[in-house]
Amino acid sequence: MLNIVLIEPEIPQNVGNIARSCVGFNTTLHLIKPYGFFFDINKNKQLSRSGCDYWKDLKYIEYDSFDDFLEKNNSEKNRFYYITRYGIKNPDEANMKTKEEVYVIFGKESVGINKDILIKNKENTIRIPSSDNVRSLNLSNCVAILAYEYLRQNKYEGLCLKEPHKPIF
């Protein structure tokens, strides 16, 4: 099963968009504090709007720190992938075809994942290829790219392959 992990996210619109995508991907969202915004779906209009009306369907877990996250999820049965501009693998080189829990981990928008974490996990770092015209890609777009790579490798298991709401064919 796919798990999306956000370390100290800073932009509420990104988190809302990612939350909506997680509902669409049947994915659990893991949020690691501190946040760069006030996390209250009912009071933060940017967060609420970007997640639309999907918040009620979102499976999410909050953690006080990255160490707290590791303590609760670190198991030999789980696979961790760290998404970074410094990654040594392309998304298609990561073996995500598994029945194990897969955690795709993203850092905060301004600085990414702590370099000490990346160095300790070098073999599990992934870089999304891009031109040399940009330093980084938008966080919510990166989540979508990696989620679809996981889903592609697992034959889109659990997803609707045809339009479920208003089919025209």
N, C-alpha and C positions, 0 to 999 in steps of 0.2 A: 504494500500500500504506500502511496505517495504522501509525504508530509512536507509542507513548505515552512521554512523557519526564517523569521526576520529578526536580526539582531539590532536592537535599538533603532527602530525605524523613526524617521524624522518628519515625514510628509504625510499628513492624514489622507490626502487624495490617493496616494500610492497604496496605502493600507486598505482603503475602501475598495479600490479597484481590484487589488489582490484578493480581498475577502470575497468579492463577487465571483472572481475566477475560481477560487477554491470551492465554492458551492457548485459551480459548473463542472469542476473536475472530480467531485466527490473526494476532496482532499481535506486533511486537517491542517489548520494554520496554527503555528506556534509563534508566539510573540514574546520577545525577550526585552525586558525593561532595562534602563529607563527609555521612555518614548520622548520624542521631540515635540510632542503636542499633548493636549488633554484628551485622554482616551475615555470618552463617554459617548456612546452611539446616540443617545437621546439629546445631548447638549452640544456636541461638536457637529455643526452643520456640514462642514467640509467632509468629515468622516462619514456622516450619515448619507449625504447625497451621493458620494462616490460609490458607496456600497449598495445603493438603491434600497429596495425592500427585501434584500437577501440576508440581512443580518440574522434574522430569526432562524435561518436554515444553516448558518455557519457553525462548523465544529472548530472551536479554537481553545487554546490553552495558553495561559500567561505564566511567565517565569520572572523571578526577581533578578536573575543574572544568567550569563552563559554557563557558569559552573552549575547553577541550579538546573538548567536544561540538561546538561550532560549527566548529572547525577540521576535524573529521572528517566533518561532515555538511552544511556550508553549501555549497549548490550552487544555481544558478539553476533547476534542475529540481525542487528540493524546496520544499514549502510549509510554513511555520511558523505555528502559531496558538498564542497565549498566553492561557490561561484565567485570568481574574482578576475580582474583584468590580468593578474599574474599567473593564472592557471596554466597547467602544463598539458591538459587534455582538452580536446574539443568535445562538445556535448555527445556526439555519436560514438565517442571512444569510451564513454563511461558505461559499464555494464549495469543497466537498471532493470533488465529483464529478470525478475525474481519475485518470489512470494514473500520475501522478507520486507520489513519496513525500510523504506528509502527516505532519507531526510536530505532535502536540498536546501542548503543554508546560504543566506544572503546577508551582507553587512549593511550598515546604515548608508544612506544616500551620499553623505559628504565624504566619507573616508573608507567605506567598505568594511571588510572583516579585518580584525586586528592581525597584524603581520606575524606575531608570535603563534597564533592559531594556525595561520596558513603554513608556516614553516614546519610545524609539528605534523601537519596533514598534507604535505606536498603532493603525495601520490594520488590524493583524492581531490585535487583542485581542478576546476574546469574554467576555461575561458571561452566566452562566446565570440567567435571570430567577427571582426568588424574592420572597417578601413582605419587608416591611421589619421583620419580627419577628426576623430572624437576620442576623448579620454575614457568615456564610459557611456553606457546605454541606460535608458530609464529603467528603474527598478521593477515596475509592474510589467513592462515588456519582457524583461529578463526572466521573471517568474513564469510568464506565459510560454516563452521559448523552451525553458527547461521542463516545464510540466508537460508540454506536448512531446518532447523527446522521450520522457518517461512513458507517456501514454502510447506513443508510436511503438516503442520497444515491447510494450505489453498488449499490443493489438487493440488498443482503446477499450480494454476490458471495463465493463460497467457503465459505458457511455452510450448514449443514443446515437446510432449511426444514420438515422433518418429523422427528419423534422417531426418532433412529437406534439407540437402545439397547433400549427396551422399548415398541414401538408398541402402542397399544390399538385403533387404527382401521385 
